[in-house]
Amino acid sequence: MTRKQTDSPTEALTRRDFLKLGLGTLSGLALLEMGGASLLFMQPRSLEGQFGGAVTAGPVDSFPVGSVTEFPDGRFYLIRADNGGFLAVYTRCTHLGCTVNWQPAQNQFFCPCHASSFDAHGDVENPPAPRALDTFLVQIHDSQVFIDTTRMTRRDRYTPDQLTYA
Ligand code: FES
């Protein structure tokens, strides 16, 4: 009876070495992939144009006096008051944090969770919300309106000095 050449001890050792090499290579690739994915995950993200960053709202003249414009990505409403001043209010209700909706027909912000309402400057009209909507820093440069959503101000009431003018 003859043995097949492939069963020789030398051949078996080669196969084992080959398997070790293959497993080692696959493990190395998996580690490399995990490392690369981790590096991508840890890279700082630019939040330009969205909540957590600076938002360019647009030219001053594109916001009519007495208007409210929603910026969903920035999570704020840009108010242009009747006297031309600007105010950016956070969409988060000051009661328990639900998102408020602008209701133009009622000229108010309304919270669907517990029916709080806020006037056109974000001041509380109807509790249980305990205070006015928070605001973000508004800056105007070269007739462009910018909102910095990293700079939030907590306020109890609306006062006219909160408005920013061109
Ligand atoms: S969360 Fe807005 S009224 Fe309660």
Backbone and ligand atoms as CSV (ligand in chain L), in Angstrom:
chain,resi,resn,atom,element,x,y,z
A,1,MET,N,N,0.840,-1.180,0.000
A,1,MET,CA,C,0.000,0.000,0.000
A,1,MET,C,C,0.890,1.249,0.000
A,2,THR,N,N,0.535,2.150,-0.853
A,2,THR,CA,C,1.361,3.360,-0.948
A,2,THR,C,C,0.664,4.530,-0.259
A,3,ARG,N,N,1.449,5.394,0.312
A,3,ARG,CA,C,0.890,6.610,0.933
A,3,ARG,C,C,0.814,7.700,-0.110
A,4,LYS,N,N,-0.175,8.497,0.035
A,4,LYS,CA,C,-0.267,9.620,-0.902
A,4,LYS,C,C,0.767,10.666,-0.512
A,5,GLN,N,N,1.286,11.296,-1.485
A,5,GLN,CA,C,2.345,12.275,-1.275
A,5,GLN,C,C,1.877,13.422,-0.360
A,6,THR,N,N,0.593,13.772,-0.423
A,6,THR,CA,C,0.089,14.914,0.346
A,6,THR,C,C,0.041,14.653,1.847
A,7,ASP,N,N,0.107,13.398,2.256
A,7,ASP,CA,C,0.078,13.087,3.679
A,7,ASP,C,C,1.452,13.093,4.310
A,8,SER,N,N,2.459,13.445,3.605
A,8,SER,CA,C,3.803,13.419,4.154
A,8,SER,C,C,3.921,14.455,5.270
A,9,PRO,N,N,4.785,14.189,6.310
A,9,PRO,CA,C,4.959,15.133,7.419
A,9,PRO,C,C,5.384,16.515,6.943
A,10,THR,N,N,6.185,16.557,5.906
A,10,THR,CA,C,6.654,17.835,5.389
A,10,THR,C,C,5.487,18.651,4.835
A,11,GLU,N,N,4.618,17.957,4.091
A,11,GLU,CA,C,3.457,18.627,3.497
A,11,GLU,C,C,2.502,19.124,4.583
A,12,ALA,N,N,2.272,18.291,5.647
A,12,ALA,CA,C,1.373,18.685,6.733
A,12,ALA,C,C,1.904,19.927,7.440
A,13,LEU,N,N,3.187,20.003,7.647
A,13,LEU,CA,C,3.791,21.161,8.289
A,13,LEU,C,C,3.598,22.408,7.434
A,14,THR,N,N,3.737,22.265,6.144
A,14,THR,CA,C,3.558,23.384,5.231
A,14,THR,C,C,2.117,23.895,5.276
A,15,ARG,N,N,1.176,22.964,5.336
A,15,ARG,CA,C,-0.232,23.350,5.388
A,15,ARG,C,C,-0.522,24.106,6.696
A,16,ARG,N,N,0.054,23.607,7.786
A,16,ARG,CA,C,-0.140,24.251,9.090
A,16,ARG,C,C,0.448,25.668,9.062
A,17,ASP,N,N,1.640,25.751,8.486
A,17,ASP,CA,C,2.265,27.073,8.389
A,17,ASP,C,C,1.410,28.023,7.551
A,18,PHE,N,N,0.872,27.440,6.479
A,18,PHE,CA,C,0.042,28.254,5.591
A,18,PHE,C,C,-1.190,28.756,6.346
A,19,LEU,N,N,-1.822,27.870,7.123
A,19,LEU,CA,C,-3.005,28.275,7.891
A,19,LEU,C,C,-2.650,29.348,8.919
A,20,LYS,N,N,-1.514,29.163,9.568
A,20,LYS,CA,C,-1.073,30.172,10.554
A,20,LYS,C,C,-0.868,31.526,9.883
A,21,LEU,N,N,-0.223,31.478,8.733
A,21,LEU,CA,C,0.043,32.711,8.007
A,21,LEU,C,C,-1.268,33.395,7.604
A,22,GLY,N,N,-2.223,32.557,7.117
A,22,GLY,CA,C,-3.518,33.107,6.706
A,22,GLY,C,C,-4.251,33.739,7.874
A,23,LEU,N,N,-4.270,33.030,9.018
A,23,LEU,CA,C,-4.946,33.562,10.199
A,23,LEU,C,C,-4.266,34.832,10.697
A,24,GLY,N,N,-2.952,34.813,10.662
A,24,GLY,CA,C,-2.203,35.996,11.087
A,24,GLY,C,C,-2.512,37.183,10.201
A,25,THR,N,N,-2.564,36.948,8.899
A,25,THR,CA,C,-2.852,38.026,7.955
A,25,THR,C,C,-4.266,38.576,8.176
A,26,LEU,N,N,-5.227,37.653,8.347
A,26,LEU,CA,C,-6.610,38.094,8.563
A,26,LEU,C,C,-6.739,38.886,9.863
A,27,SER,N,N,-6.080,38.415,10.907
A,27,SER,CA,C,-6.126,39.147,12.184
A,27,SER,C,C,-5.518,40.529,12.031
A,28,GLY,N,N,-4.411,40.600,11.309
A,28,GLY,CA,C,-3.759,41.890,11.083
A,28,GLY,C,C,-4.662,42.841,10.328
A,29,LEU,N,N,-5.316,42.320,9.307
A,29,LEU,CA,C,-6.233,43.167,8.522
A,29,LEU,C,C,-7.391,43.656,9.375
A,30,ALA,N,N,-7.931,42.737,10.214
A,30,ALA,CA,C,-9.060,43.124,11.071
A,30,ALA,C,C,-8.639,44.225,12.034
A,31,LEU,N,N,-7.449,44.097,12.622
A,31,LEU,CA,C,-6.960,45.129,13.544
A,31,LEU,C,C,-6.750,46.455,12.834
A,32,LEU,N,N,-6.207,46.381,11.621
A,32,LEU,CA,C,-5.975,47.592,10.833
A,32,LEU,C,C,-7.298,48.302,10.534
A,33,GLU,N,N,-8.299,47.498,10.154
A,33,GLU,CA,C,-9.613,48.066,9.845
A,33,GLU,C,C,-10.238,48.721,11.076
A,34,MET,N,N,-10.132,48.019,12.223
A,34,MET,CA,C,-10.694,48.580,13.459
A,34,MET,C,C,-9.982,49.865,13.836
A,35,GLY,N,N,-8.668,49.879,13.671
A,35,GLY,CA,C,-7.897,51.076,13.991
A,35,GLY,C,C,-8.289,52.233,13.102
A,36,GLY,N,N,-8.443,51.961,11.814
A,36,GLY,CA,C,-8.832,53.001,10.864
A,36,GLY,C,C,-10.214,53.541,11.176
A,37,ALA,N,N,-11.135,52.634,11.486
A,37,ALA,CA,C,-12.500,53.062,11.816
A,37,ALA,C,C,-12.496,53.903,13.078
A,38,SER,N,N,-11.680,53.511,14.058
A,38,SER,CA,C,-11.615,54.281,15.306
A,38,SER,C,C,-11.072,55.678,15.050
A,39,LEU,N,N,-10.040,55.771,14.215
A,39,LEU,CA,C,-9.469,57.084,13.912
A,39,LEU,C,C,-10.497,57.976,13.231
A,40,LEU,N,N,-11.248,57.400,12.286
A,40,LEU,CA,C,-12.282,58.182,11.606
A,40,LEU,C,C,-13.327,58.663,12.605
A,41,PHE,N,N,-13.714,57.759,13.524
A,41,PHE,CA,C,-14.734,58.093,14.512
A,41,PHE,C,C,-14.262,59.213,15.441
A,42,MET,N,N,-12.971,59.219,15.772
A,42,MET,CA,C,-12.463,60.187,16.729
A,42,MET,C,C,-12.104,61.530,16.099
A,43,GLN,N,N,-12.145,61.613,14.771
A,43,GLN,CA,C,-11.820,62.887,14.111
A,43,GLN,C,C,-12.847,63.949,14.493
A,44,PRO,N,N,-12.405,65.176,14.759
A,44,PRO,CA,C,-13.377,66.222,15.066
A,44,PRO,C,C,-14.249,66.510,13.839
A,45,ARG,N,N,-15.573,66.617,14.080
A,45,ARG,CA,C,-16.497,66.900,12.991
A,45,ARG,C,C,-16.742,68.394,12.909
A,46,SER,N,N,-16.896,68.872,11.728
A,46,SER,CA,C,-17.255,70.270,11.556
A,46,SER,C,C,-18.767,70.383,11.667
A,47,LEU,N,N,-19.226,71.253,12.559
A,47,LEU,CA,C,-20.663,71.444,12.733
A,47,LEU,C,C,-21.103,72.745,12.085
A,48,GLU,N,N,-20.312,73.221,11.155
A,48,GLU,CA,C,-20.646,74.438,10.424
A,48,GLU,C,C,-22.022,74.273,9.790
A,49,GLY,N,N,-22.896,75.244,10.016
A,49,GLY,CA,C,-24.211,75.210,9.384
A,49,GLY,C,C,-25.247,74.402,10.115
A,50,GLN,N,N,-24.908,73.857,11.267
A,50,GLN,CA,C,-25.904,73.077,12.002
A,50,GLN,C,C,-25.756,73.297,13.502
A,51,PHE,N,N,-26.711,72.747,14.250
A,51,PHE,CA,C,-26.713,72.895,15.701
A,51,PHE,C,C,-25.381,72.423,16.279
A,52,GLY,N,N,-24.814,73.232,17.153
A,52,GLY,CA,C,-23.505,72.906,17.711
A,52,GLY,C,C,-22.386,73.655,17.014
A,53,GLY,N,N,-22.743,74.433,15.985
A,53,GLY,CA,C,-21.744,75.196,15.247
A,53,GLY,C,C,-22.298,76.562,14.871
A,54,ALA,N,N,-21.586,77.215,13.976
A,54,ALA,CA,C,-22.015,78.531,13.500
A,54,ALA,C,C,-22.887,78.346,12.255
A,55,VAL,N,N,-23.957,79.110,12.199
A,55,VAL,CA,C,-24.890,79.013,11.067
A,55,VAL,C,C,-24.957,80.366,10.363
A,56,THR,N,N,-24.758,80.365,9.065
A,56,THR,CA,C,-24.948,81.575,8.273
A,56,THR,C,C,-26.413,81.595,7.838
A,57,ALA,N,N,-27.165,82.529,8.401
A,57,ALA,CA,C,-28.608,82.558,8.108
A,57,ALA,C,C,-28.895,83.170,6.747
A,58,GLY,N,N,-28.135,84.220,6.381
A,58,GLY,CA,C,-28.342,84.852,5.080
A,58,GLY,C,C,-28.348,86.359,5.194
A,59,PRO,N,N,-28.632,87.043,4.084
A,59,PRO,CA,C,-28.622,88.512,4.082
A,59,PRO,C,C,-29.741,89.087,4.966
A,60,VAL,N,N,-29.424,90.182,5.608
A,60,VAL,CA,C,-30.397,90.859,6.476
A,60,VAL,C,C,-31.718,91.082,5.749
A,61,ASP,N,N,-31.633,91.546,4.503
A,61,ASP,CA,C,-32.849,91.903,3.768
A,61,ASP,C,C,-33.719,90.702,3.386
A,62,SER,N,N,-33.190,89.498,3.541
A,62,SER,CA,C,-34.019,88.335,3.197
A,62,SER,C,C,-34.973,87.961,4.333
A,63,PHE,N,N,-34.906,88.704,5.444
A,63,PHE,CA,C,-35.802,88.435,6.569
A,63,PHE,C,C,-36.703,89.648,6.781
A,64,PRO,N,N,-37.950,89.568,6.331
A,64,PRO,CA,C,-38.854,90.709,6.469
A,64,PRO,C,C,-39.073,91.069,7.947
A,65,VAL,N,N,-39.292,92.334,8.176
A,65,VAL,CA,C,-39.630,92.790,9.526
A,65,VAL,C,C,-40.912,92.082,9.966
A,66,GLY,N,N,-40.927,91.622,11.213
A,66,GLY,CA,C,-42.112,90.908,11.731
A,66,GLY,C,C,-42.185,89.459,11.282
A,67,SER,N,N,-41.033,88.866,10.912
A,67,SER,CA,C,-41.059,87.477,10.412
A,67,SER,C,C,-40.403,86.510,11.397
A,68,VAL,N,N,-40.737,85.235,11.254
A,68,VAL,CA,C,-40.098,84.154,12.010
A,68,VAL,C,C,-39.690,83.096,10.997
A,69,THR,N,N,-38.403,82.747,10.987
A,69,THR,CA,C,-37.888,81.768,10.021
A,69,THR,C,C,-37.284,80.595,10.778
A,70,GLU,N,N,-37.690,79.404,10.416
A,70,GLU,CA,C,-37.170,78.216,11.097
A,70,GLU,C,C,-35.888,77.735,10.424
A,71,PHE,N,N,-34.900,77.352,11.243
A,71,PHE,CA,C,-33.657,76.724,10.774
A,71,PHE,C,C,-33.571,75.357,11.463
A,72,PRO,N,N,-34.189,74.341,10.852
A,72,PRO,CA,C,-34.265,73.034,11.523
A,72,PRO,C,C,-32.898,72.444,11.851
A,73,ASP,N,N,-31.918,72.581,10.938
A,73,ASP,CA,C,-30.594,72.008,11.207
A,73,ASP,C,C,-29.892,72.708,12.369
A,74,GLY,N,N,-30.205,73.993,12.536
A,74,GLY,CA,C,-29.604,74.754,13.628
A,74,GLY,C,C,-30.415,74.694,14.903
A,75,ARG,N,N,-31.638,74.151,14.809
A,75,ARG,CA,C,-32.563,74.029,15.949
A,75,ARG,C,C,-32.898,75.389,16.552
A,76,PHE,N,N,-33.121,76.366,15.684
A,76,PHE,CA,C,-33.556,77.669,16.189
A,76,PHE,C,C,-34.525,78.314,15.208
A,77,TYR,N,N,-35.230,79.305,15.728
A,77,TYR,CA,C,-36.061,80.185,14.904
A,77,TYR,C,C,-35.377,81.544,14.910
A,78,LEU,N,N,-35.267,82.133,13.725
A,78,LEU,CA,C,-34.729,83.483,13.643
A,78,LEU,C,C,-35.909,84.444,13.553
A,79,ILE,N,N,-35.998,85.291,14.573
A,79,ILE,CA,C,-37.093,86.262,14.662
A,79,ILE,C,C,-36.565,87.604,14.182
A,80,ARG,N,N,-37.305,88.247,13.290
A,80,ARG,CA,C,-37.000,89.654,12.999
A,80,ARG,C,C,-38.174,90.453,13.530
A,81,ALA,N,N,-37.901,91.165,14.585
A,81,ALA,CA,C,-38.969,91.873,15.294
A,81,ALA,C,C,-39.523,93.031,14.464
A,82,ASP,N,N,-40.625,93.587,14.941
A,82,ASP,CA,C,-41.282,94.689,14.222
A,82,ASP,C,C,-40.382,95.915,14.084
A,83,ASN,N,N,-39.425,96.084,15.005
A,83,ASN,CA,C,-38.515,97.240,14.908
A,83,ASN,C,C,-37.240,96.917,14.118
A,84,GLY,N,N,-37.177,95.719,13.512
A,84,GLY,CA,C,-36.041,95.364,12.659
A,84,GLY,C,C,-34.942,94.577,13.356
A,85,GLY,N,N,-35.021,94.448,14.689
A,85,GLY,CA,C,-34.005,93.722,15.439
A,85,GLY,C,C,-34.142,92.209,15.250
A,86,PHE,N,N,-33.012,91.505,15.448
A,86,PHE,CA,C,-32.986,90.042,15.284
A,86,PHE,C,C,-32.840,89.349,16.635
A,87,LEU,N,N,-33.447,88.170,16.713
A,87,LEU,CA,C,-33.359,87.330,17.904
A,87,LEU,C,C,-33.426,85.881,17.430
A,88,ALA,N,N,-32.493,85.042,17.902
A,88,ALA,CA,C,-32.532,83.615,17.548
A,88,ALA,C,C,-32.931,82.842,18.793
A,89,VAL,N,N,-34.054,82.112,18.723
A,89,VAL,CA,C,-34.523,81.371,19.903
A,89,VAL,C,C,-34.410,79.864,19.648
A,90,TYR,N,N,-33.977,79.167,20.675
A,90,TYR,CA,C,-33.832,77.710,20.644
A,90,TYR,C,C,-35.225,77.082,20.513
A,91,THR,N,N,-35.310,75.986,19.754
A,91,THR,CA,C,-36.607,75.331,19.543
A,91,THR,C,C,-37.022,74.466,20.740
A,92,ARG,N,N,-36.186,74.404,21.754
A,92,ARG,CA,C,-36.427,73.507,22.885
A,92,ARG,C,C,-37.272,74.213,23.955
A,93,CYS,N,N,-38.376,73.609,24.287
A,93,CYS,CA,C,-39.265,74.168,25.313
A,93,CYS,C,C,-38.551,74.186,26.663
A,94,THR,N,N,-38.759,75.261,27.422
A,94,THR,CA,C,-38.084,75.392,28.720
A,94,THR,C,C,-38.793,74.620,29.832
A,95,HIS,N,N,-39.879,73.907,29.487
A,95,HIS,CA,C,-40.508,73.060,30.501
A,95,HIS,C,C,-39.750,71.743,30.583
A,96,LEU,N,N,-39.995,70.831,29.633
A,96,LEU,CA,C,-39.310,69.536,29.672
A,96,LEU,C,C,-38.582,69.218,28.366
A,97,GLY,N,N,-38.399,70.224,27.537
A,97,GLY,CA,C,-37.505,70.035,26.392
A,97,GLY,C,C,-38.122,69.585,25.087
A,98,CYS,N,N,-39.429,69.571,24.964
A,98,CYS,CA,C,-40.032,69.221,23.671
A,98,CYS,C,C,-39.739,70.331,22.645
A,99,THR,N,N,-39.944,70.025,21.399
A,99,THR,CA,C,-39.703,71.003,20.334
A,99,THR,C,C,-40.943,71.868,20.133
A,100,VAL,N,N,-40.743,73.173,20.173
A,100,VAL,CA,C,-41.876,74.089,19.977
A,100,VAL,C,C,-42.069,74.357,18.482
A,101,ASN,N,N,-43.297,74.622,18.105
A,101,ASN,CA,C,-43.638,74.919,16.707
A,101,ASN,C,C,-44.082,76.370,16.600
A,102,TRP,N,N,-43.702,76.997,15.506
A,102,TRP,CA,C,-44.173,78.362,15.244
A,102,TRP,C,C,-45.539,78.280,14.594
A,103,GLN,N,N,-46.506,79.013,15.138
A,103,GLN,CA,C,-47.870,79.036,14.597
A,103,GLN,C,C,-48.168,80.458,14.136
A,104,PRO,N,N,-47.954,80.725,12.836
A,104,PRO,CA,C,-48.109,82.109,12.357
A,104,PRO,C,C,-49.515,82.674,12.569
A,105,ALA,N,N,-50.523,81.853,12.427
A,105,ALA,CA,C,-51.896,82.363,12.567
A,105,ALA,C,C,-52.150,82.874,13.988
A,106,GLN,N,N,-51.533,82.226,14.977
A,106,GLN,CA,C,-51.698,82.642,16.377
A,106,GLN,C,C,-50.584,83.591,16.817
A,107,ASN,N,N,-49.580,83.777,15.945
A,107,ASN,CA,C,-48.418,84.618,16.263
A,107,ASN,C,C,-47.743,84.146,17.555
A,108,GLN,N,N,-47.550,82.816,17.643
A,108,GLN,CA,C,-46.949,82.263,18.862
A,108,GLN,C,C,-46.198,80.967,18.578
A,109,PHE,N,N,-45.300,80.634,19.515
A,109,PHE,CA,C,-44.673,79.316,19.521
A,109,PHE,C,C,-45.512,78.446,20.450
A,110,PHE,N,N,-45.733,77.207,20.015
A,110,PHE,CA,C,-46.584,76.311,20.806
A,110,PHE,C,C,-45.854,75.013,21.074
A,111,CYS,N,N,-45.929,74.561,22.316
A,111,CYS,CA,C,-45.327,73.278,22.667
A,111,CYS,C,C,-46.424,72.218,22.717
A,112,PRO,N,N,-46.309,71.174,21.885
A,112,PRO,CA,C,-47.376,70.166,21.821
A,112,PRO,C,C,-47.402,69.244,23.039
A,113,CYS,N,N,-46.373,69.254,23.865
A,113,CYS,CA,C,-46.326,68.289,24.978
A,113,CYS,C,C,-47.278,68.645,26.116
A,114,HIS,N,N,-47.216,69.898,26.595
A,114,HIS,CA,C,-48.082,70.281,27.715
A,114,HIS,C,C,-48.722,71.643,27.463
A,115,ALA,N,N,-48.779,72.016,26.182
A,115,ALA,CA,C,-49.528,73.196,25.743
A,115,ALA,C,C,-48.989,74.538,26.242
A,116,SER,N,N,-47.698,74.609,26.519
A,116,SER,CA,C,-47.132,75.936,26.805
A,116,SER,C,C,-47.117,76.735,25.510
A,117,SER,N,N,-47.237,78.031,25.639
A,117,SER,CA,C,-47.094,78.872,24.450
A,117,SER,C,C,-46.208,80.061,24.788
A,118,PHE,N,N,-45.595,80.588,23.724
A,118,PHE,CA,C,-44.614,81.675,23.851
A,118,PHE,C,C,-44.962,82.710,22.791
A,119,ASP,N,N,-44.751,83.974,23.105
A,119,ASP,CA,C,-45.100,85.016,22.136
A,119,ASP,C,C,-44.040,85.114,21.028
A,120,ALA,N,N,-44.165,86.107,20.181
A,120,ALA,CA,C,-43.305,86.239,19.003
A,120,ALA,C,C,-41.864,86.589,19.338
A,121,HIS,N,N,-41.567,86.864,20.633
A,121,HIS,CA,C,-40.184,87.052,21.085
A,121,HIS,C,C,-39.705,85.858,21.904
A,122,GLY,N,N,-40.539,84.820,21.969
A,122,GLY,CA,C,-40.178,83.628,22.735
A,122,GLY,C,C,-40.463,83.743,24.219
A,123,ASP,N,N,-41.192,84.797,24.622
A,123,ASP,CA,C,-41.527,84.961,26.038
A,123,ASP,C,C,-42.735,84.081,26.380
A,124,VAL,N,N,-42.774,83.573,27.614
A,124,VAL,CA,C,-43.863,82.664,28.008
A,124,VAL,C,C,-45.190,83.409,28.066
A,125,GLU,N,N,-46.181,82.824,27.412
A,125,GLU,CA,C,-47.542,83.343,27.499
A,125,GLU,C,C,-48.385,82.428,28.371
A,126,ASN,N,N,-48.071,81.126,28.251
A,126,ASN,CA,C,-48.910,80.143,28.931
A,126,ASN,C,C,-48.032,79.053,29.550
A,127,PRO,N,N,-48.030,78.872,30.887
A,127,PRO,CA,C,-47.242,77.823,31.525
A,127,PRO,C,C,-47.776,76.423,31.126
A,128,PRO,N,N,-47.104,75.342,31.457
A,128,PRO,CA,C,-46.153,75.207,32.574
A,128,PRO,C,C,-44.717,75.647,32.282
A,129,ALA,N,N,-44.379,76.029,31.059
A,129,ALA,CA,C,-42.997,76.489,30.810
A,129,ALA,C,C,-42.683,77.610,31.803
A,130,PRO,N,N,-41.557,77.520,32.502
A,130,PRO,CA,C,-41.269,78.477,33.577
A,130,PRO,C,C,-40.628,79.773,33.105
A,131,ARG,N,N,-40.114,79.806,31.869
A,131,ARG,CA,C,-39.383,81.005,31.428
A,131,ARG,C,C,-39.336,81.039,29.906
A,132,ALA,N,N,-38.814,82.144,29.404
A,132,ALA,CA,C,-38.748,82.366,27.947
A,132,ALA,C,C,-37.820,81.347,27.283
A,133,LEU,N,N,-37.989,81.174,25.974
A,133,LEU,CA,C,-37.102,80.292,25.210
A,133,LEU,C,C,-35.669,80.824,25.264
A,134,ASP,N,N,-34.717,79.910,25.337
A,134,ASP,CA,C,-33.303,80.305,25.341
A,134,ASP,C,C,-32.946,80.945,23.999
A,135,THR,N,N,-31.886,81.742,24.014
A,135,THR,CA,C,-31.481,82.419,22.773
A,135,THR,C,C,-30.045,82.043,22.403
A,136,PHE,N,N,-29.729,82.244,21.129
A,136,PHE,CA,C,-28.364,82.060,20.639
A,136,PHE,C,C,-27.812,83.416,20.212
A,137,LEU,N,N,-26.487,83.506,20.236
A,137,LEU,CA,C,-25.826,84.751,19.839
A,137,LEU,C,C,-26.079,85.035,18.356
A,138,VAL,N,N,-26.548,86.237,18.068
A,138,VAL,CA,C,-26.740,86.698,16.684
A,138,VAL,C,C,-25.692,87.768,16.402
A,139,GLN,N,N,-25.020,87.634,15.273
A,139,GLN,CA,C,-24.048,88.644,14.854
A,139,GLN,C,C,-24.345,89.024,13.407
A,140,ILE,N,N,-24.108,90.283,13.092
A,140,ILE,CA,C,-24.337,90.759,11.726
A,140,ILE,C,C,-23.063,91.393,11.209
A,141,HIS,N,N,-22.549,90.837,10.116
A,141,HIS,CA,C,-21.340,91.356,9.476
A,141,HIS,C,C,-21.614,91.493,7.981
A,142,ASP,N,N,-21.254,92.626,7.420
A,142,ASP,CA,C,-21.426,92.847,5.981
A,142,ASP,C,C,-22.840,92.484,5.522
A,143,SER,N,N,-23.819,92.892,6.297
A,143,SER,CA,C,-25.239,92.671,5.986
A,143,SER,C,C,-25.626,91.192,5.941
A,144,GLN,N,N,-24.816,90.339,6.567
A,144,GLN,CA,C,-25.147,88.916,6.672
A,144,GLN,C,C,-25.425,88.591,8.140
A,145,VAL,N,N,-26.418,87.724,8.344
A,145,VAL,CA,C,-26.787,87.340,9.709
A,145,VAL,C,C,-26.161,85.986,10.035
A,146,PHE,N,N,-25.454,85.936,11.168
A,146,PHE,CA,C,-24.810,84.698,11.632
A,146,PHE,C,C,-25.343,84.349,13.023
A,147,ILE,N,N,-25.567,83.060,13.231
A,147,ILE,CA,C,-26.027,82.596,14.547
A,147,ILE,C,C,-25.007,81.591,15.070
A,148,ASP,N,N,-24.567,81.811,16.289
A,148,ASP,CA,C,-23.599,80.902,16.915
A,148,ASP,C,C,-24.359,80.018,17.904
A,149,THR,N,N,-24.605,78.767,17.520
A,149,THR,CA,C,-25.403,77.886,18.386
A,149,THR,C,C,-24.565,77.275,19.516
A,150,THR,N,N,-23.290,77.659,19.586
A,150,THR,CA,C,-22.497,77.208,20.737
A,150,THR,C,C,-22.638,78.193,21.894
A,151,ARG,N,N,-23.241,79.341,21.620
A,151,ARG,CA,C,-23.351,80.381,22.662
A,151,ARG,C,C,-24.822,80.645,22.964
A,152,MET,N,N,-25.321,79.884,23.922
A,152,MET,CA,C,-26.729,79.962,24.306
A,152,MET,C,C,-26.868,80.818,25.564
A,153,THR,N,N,-27.949,81.572,25.597
A,153,THR,CA,C,-28.237,82.380,26.780
A,153,THR,C,C,-29.578,81.963,27.365
A,154,ARG,N,N,-29.557,81.687,28.650
A,154,ARG,CA,C,-30.773,81.360,29.377
A,154,ARG,C,C,-31.368,82.679,29.860
A,155,ARG,N,N,-32.639,82.841,29.711
A,155,ARG,CA,C,-33.269,84.104,30.138
A,155,ARG,C,C,-34.612,83.796,30.793
A,156,ASP,N,N,-35.010,84.692,31.679
A,156,ASP,CA,C,-36.319,84.513,32.323
A,156,ASP,C,C,-37.423,85.121,31.469
A,157,ARG,N,N,-37.151,86.339,30.972
A,157,ARG,CA,C,-38.161,87.079,30.205
A,157,ARG,C,C,-37.498,87.689,28.983
A,158,TYR,N,N,-38.321,88.134,28.070
A,158,TYR,CA,C,-37.809,88.909,26.930
A,158,TYR,C,C,-37.636,90.361,27.355
A,159,THR,N,N,-36.504,90.944,26.946
A,159,THR,CA,C,-36.308,92.381,27.091
A,159,THR,C,C,-35.756,92.902,25.766
A,160,PRO,N,N,-36.098,94.130,25.381
A,160,PRO,CA,C,-35.692,94.658,24.072
A,160,PRO,C,C,-34.184,94.680,23.833
A,161,ASP,N,N,-33.401,94.728,24.905
A,161,ASP,CA,C,-31.935,94.753,24.716
A,161,ASP,C,C,-31.399,93.413,24.230
A,162,GLN,N,N,-32.237,92.396,24.115
A,162,GLN,CA,C,-31.797,91.098,23.588
A,162,GLN,C,C,-31.740,91.089,22.060
A,163,LEU,N,N,-32.295,92.116,21.437
A,163,LEU,CA,C,-32.317,92.172,19.963
A,163,LEU,C,C,-30.966,92.647,19.434
A,164,THR,N,N,-30.605,92.141,18.251
A,164,THR,CA,C,-29.373,92.558,17.561
A,164,THR,C,C,-29.780,93.298,16.283
A,165,TYR,N,N,-29.095,94.411,16.037
A,165,TYR,CA,C,-29.457,95.240,14.871
A,165,TYR,C,C,-28.357,95.260,13.831
A,166,ALA,N,N,-28.771,95.449,12.588
A,166,ALA,CA,C,-27.808,95.530,11.478
A,166,ALA,C,C,-27.050,96.835,11.556
L,1,FES,S1,S,-42.315,70.274,27.428
L,1,FES,FE1,FE,-43.206,72.041,26.636
L,1,FES,S2,S,-44.908,72.403,27.895
L,1,FES,FE2,FE,-43.974,70.636,28.727
